Amino acid sequence: MLRRRWQTTDAGSVHARSPRRRPGPRRWIGATLLLVACGGADGPEDPPRLYVTSGFTDRIHVLDARDGTTLRTLSLDRRRTETDEPHGVTVSADGRHWYATLAHGHPTLWKFETDGDRLVGRLQLDMPGAARVELTPDGRRAFIPDYWRGGLGEESRVAVVDVHDLTVAAMPVVCPAPHHAAVDPAGTRVAVTCSLSDEIVLMDAASAETLARVPAGPDPTAGAPRYTPMNVAWSPDGARFFATMAGSGEVRAYSRAGQPEGAVAVGPMPAQIAGSPDGRVLVVANRRGGSVSVLDPATLTEVRRIELAGAAFPHGVALDPAGEVAYLTWEGGLDEAGGVAALRIGTGEVLWRREVGVLTLGIAYLPGRGRGRT
């Protein structure tokens, strides 16, 4: 039987409300003056934000995407004497919520409102580990792989969570050490990277049933994985997907059905990959190469490689909605900080870089909100 644990924070608790008195004229006047003082009913502008996970400090750093200024820091530390590693982070398409995973100890999915970054609930997952988190486009479901490398090849699961009430809808056994379960733009198909079995599993998003098991590359070998697929980006039309191969230093392309469509060499041990909304560009963080690869997905070629001097182990990638700026995390090490860099994709120019946390892995982008927008 699956364990379903729903914990609501004090701030997110539901209380019965007593009938509200209609404010008199003086109260309306006070409210009007307050709105004027705050700049109108629409409120002040909110800058675009970056949510960044710091695995060794059990924190989420919230940055201003324009210049890297830290807006706030949130603790996900459930065990004060242990490192639990915030790993994955994502923002819902409507911009109302964001979610983060805690990978170790008590693997947990955390749910926050973007308005004030208020924690509204968390779900403890019945699995040894929790890697990245991905949402369906309608924001109703999350897919969280159990990245259980300690299982030594034993097949593990993907948690399928209804995020409205944080309940587990399914937890199918999929493959050994799945790391990323990427949902296609239509919200109907999920590509799961299986790092220890050199394959990609295609799942039906509604039923969580396996549709196909696809070899990651030609000439698969027994024993240690040769390709080690880690992360996926779908094309905007959902016709193709692209997977990073940490073992072979490639990005490989597949049709929607999982048929191979080519490969391109990138830097050593590519980690996360992200594509622009218009499908014009792909950006890859090369973890061992200390660099970033910019790819043309149409021709499957590397058009630019950007070196990140002094940035140990690039890992996470997020793009702005225009597909002009890439935000990269680098992990750092036990004796050095990780951080975030903003790069102009078209030229490779570094717009800003900031040291943030340690073992800086996941990153997600939230567009800003101007006056008059919701």
Backbone torsions as a table, in degrees:
resi	resn	phi	psi	omega
1	MET	NA	138.2	-179.5
2	LEU	-76.5	143.0	174.0
3	ARG	-88.7	127.8	177.1
4	ARG	-119.6	112.6	-177.6
5	ARG	-121.8	120.5	-179.8
6	TRP	-117.3	117.3	179.1
7	GLN	-118.4	130.1	179.5
8	THR	-110.5	133.2	179.2
9	THR	-71.6	163.2	176.9
10	ASP	-57.0	-38.8	-178.7
11	ALA	-67.4	-25.1	-176.5
12	GLY	-102.3	5.8	-178.7
13	SER	-67.9	150.8	-179.6
14	VAL	-101.1	128.5	179.7
15	HIS	-122.1	147.8	174.1
16	ALA	-67.0	141.1	-177.5
17	ARG	-107.6	136.3	176.1
18	SER	-81.2	155.7	180.0
19	PRO	-54.9	140.5	-177.1
20	ARG	-96.8	134.5	177.0
21	ARG	-77.4	140.1	176.2
22	ARG	-69.9	124.3	-176.9
23	PRO	-64.8	142.8	176.4
24	GLY	-79.1	-178.9	-176.9
25	PRO	-56.6	-40.1	-177.2
26	ARG	-65.1	-38.4	179.1
27	ARG	-66.4	-39.1	178.1
28	TRP	-63.2	-39.0	178.5
29	ILE	-62.8	-43.2	179.7
30	GLY	-63.6	-40.3	179.6
31	ALA	-65.5	-39.1	179.8
32	THR	-64.2	-43.5	178.7
33	LEU	-63.0	-37.1	179.2
34	LEU	-64.5	-41.8	179.0
35	LEU	-64.0	-40.6	178.6
36	VAL	-63.2	-42.7	-178.6
37	ALA	-64.7	-31.5	-178.1
38	CYS	-88.2	-0.1	176.1
39	GLY	97.5	18.8	177.4
40	GLY	106.1	169.2	-174.4
41	ALA	-66.6	-25.1	-177.6
42	ASP	-77.9	-13.5	177.1
43	GLY	79.7	174.7	-179.0
44	PRO	-73.7	165.7	177.2
45	GLU	-71.0	142.9	174.4
46	ASP	-106.3	131.7	179.3
47	PRO	-73.6	158.5	171.2
48	PRO	-63.1	142.3	-174.1
49	ARG	-119.7	154.5	169.9
50	LEU	-118.2	133.6	173.8
51	TYR	-107.0	123.9	-171.1
52	VAL	-128.9	129.6	-179.8
53	THR	-91.7	136.5	176.3
54	SER	-116.6	102.5	-170.3
55	GLY	-67.5	-37.6	-176.2
56	PHE	-82.8	-13.4	179.4
57	THR	-111.9	-0.3	178.1
58	ASP	56.6	44.2	-178.0
59	ARG	-133.7	156.8	168.6
60	ILE	-111.3	126.7	176.8
61	HIS	-101.6	130.8	178.3
62	VAL	-106.2	117.5	-175.0
63	LEU	-114.6	151.4	168.4
64	ASP	-75.8	117.8	-175.1
65	ALA	-66.7	-15.4	-178.2
66	ARG	-74.9	-33.5	-175.7
67	ASP	-144.6	1.3	178.2
68	GLY	83.3	5.7	177.6
69	THR	-61.6	135.8	177.1
70	THR	-75.5	122.0	178.6
71	LEU	-88.8	-40.0	176.0
72	ARG	-165.8	164.3	177.0
73	THR	-129.6	131.1	-177.1
74	LEU	-115.8	138.3	179.6
75	SER	-94.1	133.0	171.8
76	LEU	-115.4	32.5	-173.0
77	ASP	-88.3	100.2	179.3
78	ARG	-91.0	-22.3	178.8
79	ARG	-124.7	107.6	-169.4
80	ARG	-62.7	-26.4	-175.8
81	THR	-102.7	4.9	-177.5
82	GLU	-127.1	159.1	173.6
83	THR	-98.0	118.8	-175.4
84	ASP	-102.7	-13.0	171.5
85	GLU	62.8	83.7	163.4
86	PRO	-55.4	126.7	-169.5
87	HIS	-116.4	-67.5	-176.4
88	GLY	-102.4	155.1	177.8
89	VAL	-151.3	141.8	178.5
90	THR	-151.7	157.9	179.7
91	VAL	-116.4	137.4	178.5
92	SER	-65.9	153.9	-176.2
93	ALA	-62.4	-30.6	179.1
94	ASP	-83.8	-3.2	176.4
95	GLY	75.0	10.6	-176.1
96	ARG	-89.2	-26.2	-177.1
97	HIS	-137.3	157.6	169.1
98	TRP	-136.3	156.1	-171.4
99	TYR	-133.7	146.5	177.8
100	ALA	-139.1	150.8	175.9
101	THR	-108.1	144.1	169.8
102	LEU	-106.3	122.6	-164.3
103	ALA	-84.6	-32.6	-169.5
104	HIS	-124.2	176.9	179.4
105	GLY	70.3	-91.1	174.3
106	HIS	-121.5	84.9	-177.4
107	PRO	-51.8	131.2	-168.7
108	THR	-143.3	144.0	168.4
109	LEU	-100.7	125.8	-179.7
110	TRP	-107.8	137.2	-179.6
111	LYS	-119.0	128.3	-179.5
112	PHE	-126.0	150.7	165.0
113	GLU	-84.1	141.4	176.8
114	THR	-73.6	-24.2	176.2
115	ASP	-72.9	98.6	-178.6
116	GLY	83.0	1.1	-179.0
117	ASP	52.4	46.8	-176.8
118	ARG	-88.4	127.9	175.9
119	LEU	-69.8	126.1	-179.4
120	VAL	-115.3	-8.1	175.5
121	GLY	171.1	166.7	176.4
122	ARG	-151.9	150.0	-177.3
123	LEU	-124.9	120.5	175.0
124	GLN	-79.4	130.6	-173.9
125	LEU	-99.3	137.3	-178.9
126	ASP	-85.6	71.1	-179.5
127	MET	-156.1	157.0	-179.4
128	PRO	-68.4	-30.9	-177.4
129	GLY	-146.4	166.3	176.9
130	ALA	-142.0	123.4	-176.8
131	ALA	-99.7	-124.3	-176.9
132	ARG	-74.8	161.5	176.5
133	VAL	-125.7	132.0	178.5
134	GLU	-128.8	146.4	-179.8
135	LEU	-110.8	151.6	166.9
136	THR	-68.3	155.3	-177.1
137	PRO	-57.5	-30.1	178.7
138	ASP	-80.6	-1.9	175.9
139	GLY	74.6	12.7	-175.5
140	ARG	-88.4	-29.2	-176.0
141	ARG	-129.1	149.2	174.7
142	ALA	-119.7	146.8	177.0
143	PHE	-121.0	123.1	-174.2
144	ILE	-130.5	110.5	179.6
145	PRO	-76.2	149.4	173.8
146	ASP	-91.4	94.6	-176.6
147	TYR	-80.1	73.2	-172.7
148	TRP	-98.0	78.1	178.8
149	ARG	-69.5	-24.2	177.6
150	GLY	-68.8	-10.5	178.0
151	GLY	-74.1	-8.8	174.8
152	LEU	53.2	45.7	175.8
153	GLY	98.8	-9.3	176.0
154	GLU	-69.1	138.6	-177.1
155	GLU	-69.5	137.1	178.4
156	SER	-123.8	-168.5	-161.2
157	ARG	-120.8	170.5	170.2
158	VAL	-121.5	123.1	177.2
159	ALA	-81.6	128.2	176.0
160	VAL	-108.7	116.2	-170.1
161	VAL	-119.6	129.5	168.6
162	ASP	-79.8	111.9	-168.5
163	VAL	-81.9	-12.7	178.4
164	HIS	-59.2	-47.3	179.5
165	ASP	-117.8	10.0	178.7
166	LEU	53.1	60.3	174.1
167	THR	-120.6	149.3	179.9
168	VAL	-82.7	117.4	179.0
169	ALA	-84.6	-33.7	-179.9
170	ALA	-162.6	157.9	175.2
171	MET	-146.0	70.0	-175.1
172	PRO	-71.5	144.6	170.0
173	VAL	-74.4	128.0	-170.6
174	VAL	-119.4	-60.5	-173.7
175	CYS	-171.0	172.3	179.3
176	PRO	-71.6	127.1	173.7
177	ALA	49.8	58.1	174.1
178	PRO	-67.6	139.5	-176.4
179	HIS	-112.2	-37.5	-175.7
180	HIS	-137.5	131.9	174.9
181	ALA	-118.2	94.8	-172.1
182	ALA	-95.1	125.1	-177.8
183	VAL	-88.4	137.1	-179.7
184	ASP	-72.9	164.2	-174.8
185	PRO	-61.4	-23.1	178.0
186	ALA	-84.2	-12.1	-179.7
187	GLY	75.5	23.5	-176.6
188	THR	-112.9	-21.3	-174.7
189	ARG	-133.6	145.4	-178.4
190	VAL	-126.3	128.8	175.4
191	ALA	-101.5	120.9	-176.0
192	VAL	-112.0	122.7	177.1
193	THR	-84.2	131.6	-177.4
194	CYS	-113.5	98.3	-166.7
195	SER	-70.7	-28.1	-176.2
196	LEU	-98.8	-4.8	179.9
197	SER	-120.8	7.0	177.3
198	ASP	51.5	50.6	176.9
199	GLU	-148.9	166.8	175.0
200	ILE	-124.5	127.4	179.5
201	VAL	-101.1	130.3	175.1
202	LEU	-99.1	125.9	-177.9
203	MET	-115.8	150.3	169.2
204	ASP	-80.5	125.5	-173.4
205	ALA	-67.7	-31.3	-176.9
206	ALA	-77.8	-46.0	-175.1
207	SER	-96.2	-15.1	-175.0
208	ALA	64.0	20.6	177.3
209	GLU	-86.4	147.5	177.9
210	THR	-74.4	129.0	178.1
211	LEU	-96.3	-36.9	-178.1
212	ALA	-161.4	152.6	171.2
213	ARG	-117.6	118.8	-170.9
214	VAL	-113.4	126.9	173.5
215	PRO	-60.2	138.9	-178.3
216	ALA	-65.4	-31.9	-178.7
217	GLY	-159.4	177.1	179.4
218	PRO	-72.0	157.9	175.8
219	ASP	54.6	56.1	176.7
220	PRO	-64.4	146.1	-178.2
221	THR	-118.7	150.6	177.3
222	ALA	-75.8	158.7	179.1
223	GLY	89.0	-136.4	-177.3
224	ALA	-62.3	137.7	-179.3
225	PRO	-64.4	143.1	-179.2
226	ARG	-91.6	-35.5	-174.5
227	TYR	-101.1	-41.7	-179.2
228	THR	55.4	69.2	177.1
229	PRO	-64.6	137.5	-174.3
230	MET	-124.3	-48.1	-172.4
231	ASN	-140.2	157.7	-172.9
232	VAL	-133.2	145.7	167.6
233	ALA	-131.2	131.2	176.9
234	TRP	-89.0	150.5	170.0
235	SER	-71.1	154.0	-176.5
236	PRO	-59.0	-29.0	179.2
237	ASP	-88.6	-2.1	178.0
238	GLY	74.0	10.8	-177.6
239	ALA	-82.3	-22.9	-177.5
240	ARG	-140.7	160.9	167.5
241	PHE	-138.5	158.1	-174.6
242	PHE	-126.0	132.4	-176.8
243	ALA	-124.4	136.9	175.2
244	THR	-81.9	139.3	179.7
245	MET	-114.5	99.6	-175.8
246	ALA	-65.8	-30.8	-177.1
247	GLY	-76.2	-37.0	-175.8
248	SER	-104.6	-2.8	178.5
249	GLY	66.8	44.0	-177.5
250	GLU	-133.8	164.5	160.1
251	VAL	-115.6	126.1	-179.4
252	ARG	-112.0	141.8	-178.1
253	ALA	-106.8	146.2	-179.0
254	TYR	-139.5	151.9	171.9
255	SER	-73.6	171.6	178.7
256	ARG	-57.9	-30.8	-179.9
257	ALA	-85.5	-5.0	178.2
258	GLY	98.4	8.9	177.5
259	GLN	-75.0	134.6	-179.5
260	PRO	-66.5	139.6	-178.1
261	GLU	-129.4	18.0	175.7
262	GLY	122.6	174.1	-177.9
263	ALA	-149.9	155.7	175.9
264	VAL	-138.3	136.9	177.6
265	ALA	-75.3	138.1	174.7
266	VAL	-126.6	-157.2	178.5
267	GLY	-76.3	171.3	-179.1
268	PRO	-63.7	138.0	176.3
269	MET	52.2	63.9	176.8
270	PRO	-63.4	140.1	-178.7
271	ALA	-108.1	-109.2	-175.7
272	GLN	-77.7	157.0	179.9
273	ILE	-137.9	142.1	178.2
274	ALA	-142.1	146.3	179.3
275	GLY	-116.9	152.2	177.8
276	SER	-73.4	151.6	-178.9
277	PRO	-59.5	-26.8	179.4
278	ASP	-88.4	1.1	177.8
279	GLY	75.5	11.6	-173.9
280	ARG	-80.1	-26.6	-170.8
281	VAL	-148.9	150.9	170.2
282	LEU	-122.5	143.4	178.9
283	VAL	-125.4	132.4	-174.6
284	VAL	-126.4	132.7	173.2
285	ALA	-90.0	121.9	180.0
286	ASN	-95.5	102.4	-169.1
287	ARG	-63.3	-45.1	-179.4
288	ARG	-87.5	-16.2	-176.2
289	GLY	-88.2	-10.9	-177.1
290	GLY	60.8	35.4	-173.6
291	SER	-148.6	175.0	178.1
292	VAL	-128.8	131.4	176.9
293	SER	-102.5	133.5	174.0
294	VAL	-107.1	122.5	-174.2
295	LEU	-114.8	147.9	168.2
296	ASP	-94.8	108.8	-175.8
297	PRO	-68.9	-24.0	-179.0
298	ALA	-67.8	-40.9	-179.0
299	THR	-103.1	-6.7	-176.8
300	LEU	52.3	57.1	178.7
301	THR	-130.2	152.9	174.4
302	GLU	-87.5	117.8	-177.8
303	VAL	-96.7	-18.0	-179.0
304	ARG	-161.2	142.3	171.3
305	ARG	-125.2	123.5	-175.7
306	ILE	-106.5	119.9	178.7
307	GLU	-81.3	137.5	178.5
308	LEU	-113.5	84.8	-177.9
309	ALA	-62.4	133.4	176.8
310	GLY	74.8	10.2	178.5
311	ALA	-111.6	97.4	-174.8
312	ALA	-76.5	123.1	173.0
313	PHE	64.2	70.6	172.2
314	PRO	-55.8	141.6	-172.2
315	HIS	-137.9	-63.2	-171.9
316	GLY	-96.2	153.6	-179.8
317	VAL	-138.9	136.1	169.2
318	ALA	-142.8	146.0	179.3
319	LEU	-116.3	152.5	173.1
320	ASP	-74.6	162.5	-175.9
321	PRO	-60.8	-25.7	179.8
322	ALA	-80.7	-11.5	-177.5
323	GLY	69.7	28.5	-178.3
324	GLU	-105.5	-28.7	-176.7
325	VAL	-123.7	132.8	174.8
326	ALA	-108.0	138.3	177.3
327	TYR	-111.9	121.2	-174.7
328	LEU	-116.4	135.4	169.8
329	THR	-98.7	149.9	166.8
330	TRP	-125.8	146.5	-169.0
331	GLU	-73.3	-38.4	-170.0
332	GLY	77.6	-159.0	-178.8
333	GLY	-150.0	-174.2	-178.2
334	LEU	-61.8	-30.2	-178.2
335	ASP	-112.4	15.7	178.2
336	GLU	-149.9	147.4	-176.7
337	ALA	-73.7	151.8	167.2
338	GLY	-85.9	-171.6	-179.2
339	GLY	-177.7	-172.0	-177.9
340	VAL	-135.2	139.3	175.2
341	ALA	-128.7	143.0	174.4
342	ALA	-106.4	126.5	-175.5
343	LEU	-122.4	138.3	170.7
344	ARG	-77.0	113.6	-171.7
345	ILE	-62.8	-40.1	-174.5
346	GLY	-69.3	-25.2	-175.9
347	THR	-122.2	-17.9	-174.9
348	GLY	83.9	4.3	-179.8
349	GLU	-65.1	134.2	174.9
350	VAL	-85.4	114.3	-177.6
351	LEU	-80.3	-39.6	173.7
352	TRP	-164.8	160.6	173.7
353	ARG	-147.6	142.9	-177.3
354	ARG	-138.0	139.5	170.5
355	GLU	-78.9	130.4	-176.1
356	VAL	-146.3	113.9	172.3
357	GLY	63.9	-164.6	177.8
358	VAL	-140.8	145.9	-170.5
359	LEU	54.5	57.4	-176.2
360	THR	-82.2	107.5	-168.6
361	LEU	-109.0	-77.4	-172.5
362	GLY	-80.9	155.4	177.3
363	ILE	-151.9	140.6	178.1
364	ALA	-140.1	149.5	-175.5
365	TYR	-111.8	134.0	173.5
366	LEU	-119.1	118.5	179.0
367	PRO	-60.2	153.0	177.7
368	GLY	-74.6	165.9	178.4
369	ARG	-124.8	122.6	178.9
370	GLY	-94.9	176.0	179.3
371	ARG	-61.1	134.6	178.7
372	GLY	88.9	-7.5	179.6
373	ARG	-106.3	154.0	178.4
374	THR	-118.5	NA	NA
